[in-house]
Amino acid sequence: MNRLGLIFSSLLVVFALASSMLFVVDQRQFGVVYALGQIKEVITEPGLNFKLPPPFQNVSYIDKRLLTLETSDTEPMLTAEKQRVVIDWYVRWRISEPSQYIRNVGLTETDGANQLNRVVRNAFQEEINKWTVKELLSTKREVITDDVKAEVLSKVKGAKPWGVDVVDVRITRADYVDTITESVYRRMEAERKRVANELRSTGAAEGEKIRADADRQREVAVANAYRDAQKTKGEGDAEAARTYAEAFGRDPQFAQFYRSLDAYKASFGKKSDVMVLDPSSSEFFKVLRGNLAAPAAPTHPRK
């Protein structure tokens, strides 16, 4: 029994020793082997590797993939015309030389990101100072990012190289600070309102002009129609007067009787109109009596 326990314990010790001496490097990582705090070996290929057990040798891992660093602050920058703008950007970078990176930057990707963030921001500030807002937003954006990338590369590959590669630099947003943006929006709103009011005024003036022209045309049309109607009426009255004159000229007594009828007809315009006449003295009744009575036969003396 003691012998089995000893064998089992020995196997456990061997297994623990082997596990501390073997390590696996992933295809996404660099493996850095340290011997008493000094870099002993950098393993760039994935696979199973061997090292001495701690504390003689230790291993750490650094990401070899393409990393993205995005802006983390909103502190404004000044353009050439002293306008305060906020720039959002990102940088694509990777660790290419783990030994240089560990010696000059740090042990983790966060150390490199922090230092790179500072360098990129300073480079952007220097470049933004050279251009106007219009150039920043339109024609010079590519020039600015290219110059920033060149400036950052000169820093990371200088006297103490960082062991990193900067692949790309891009601006994702360029805008005024909030106070200026709000002021610009207010000015734009005021300008749009002014244009809208001007259009409304112009439309109202055009509407009044159209209505005035329509009223004028209506008045002209009514006047022309009234003129034509009066002309036609006058011609009709003239023709009626001619016809009446011709008819009345043939029989004056009938003409007098007809005119009397018209006069009495005009006197009774309403059903409630009443006229009191004396039959003995009224010319109207005299005419009626004269017309109703048979005319006397003319007598001619004999010769």
Stockholm file with secondary structure:
# STOCKHOLM 1.0

chainA/1-303         MNRLGLIFSSLLVVFALASSMLFVVDQRQFGVVYALGQIKEVITEPGLNFKLPPPFQNVSYIDKRLLTLETSDTEPMLTAEKQRVVIDWYVRWRISEPSQYIRNVGLTETDGANQLNRVVRNAFQEEINKWTVKELLSTKREVITDDVKAEVLSKVKGAKPWGVDVVDVRITRADYVDTITESVYRRMEAERKRVANELRSTGAAEGEKIRADADRQREVAVANAYRDAQKTKGEGDAEAARTYAEAFGRDPQFAQFYRSLDAYKASFGKKSDVMVLDPSSSEFFKVLRGNLAAPAAPTHPRK
#=GR chainA/1-303 SS CHHHHHHHHHHHHHHHHHHHHEEEECTTEEEEEEETTEEEEEECSCEEEECCCTTTEEEEEEECSCEEEECCCCCCEECTTCCEEEEEEEEEEEECCHHHHHHHTCSSHHHHHHHHHHHHHHHHHHHHTTSCHHHHHTTSHHHHHHHHHHHHHHHHTSSSCCSEEEEEEEEEEEEECHHHHHHHHHHHHHHHHHHHHHHHHHHHHHHHHHHHHHHHHHHHHHHHHHHHHHHHHHHHHHHHHHHHHHHHHHCHHHHHHHHHHHHHHHHCCSTTCCCCCCTTTCHHHHHHHHHHSCCCCCCCCCC
#=GC SS_cons         CHHHHHHHHHHHHHHHHHHHHEEEECTTEEEEEEETTEEEEEECSCEEEECCCTTTEEEEEEECSCEEEECCCCCCEECTTCCEEEEEEEEEEEECCHHHHHHHTCSSHHHHHHHHHHHHHHHHHHHHTTSCHHHHHTTSHHHHHHHHHHHHHHHHTSSSCCSEEEEEEEEEEEEECHHHHHHHHHHHHHHHHHHHHHHHHHHHHHHHHHHHHHHHHHHHHHHHHHHHHHHHHHHHHHHHHHHHHHHHHHCHHHHHHHHHHHHHHHHCCSTTCCCCCCTTTCHHHHHHHHHHSCCCCCCCCCC
//
